Amino acid sequence: MSIQYPVIGQWFKRPNGTLFEVVAIDEGDQTVEIQQFDGTIDEFDANRWQDLMLTEVSAPEDWSGSVDMDPEDFVSQKDSDIPNGYHDPLAFLDKV
């Protein structure tokens, strides 16, 4: 098995199946900060990183794991509930 080095933005999987993303590397403190799929933030000592037996994986397609929202929250009751400009981000710009 090859050694997996931490890279900000890269996703990894632990042997128990837990997914996480590297969100920061502090070279001064020699730590790697991660965010698990459920949103939990954790930190590892850089020296311990090599002992974690990680597998590099692609980012999950379902990004909602770290967002505290239920699937029902993604659906609007009706289009009139959507504020003006929601569908068109340029609608907020002044027109010349």
Buried (B, 14 or more C-beta within 10 A) or exposed (E): EEEBBBEEEBBBBEEEEEBBBBBEBEEEEEBBBBBBBEEEEEEBEBEEBEEEEBEEEEEBEEEEEBEEEEEEEEEEEEEEEEEEEEEEEEEEEEEE
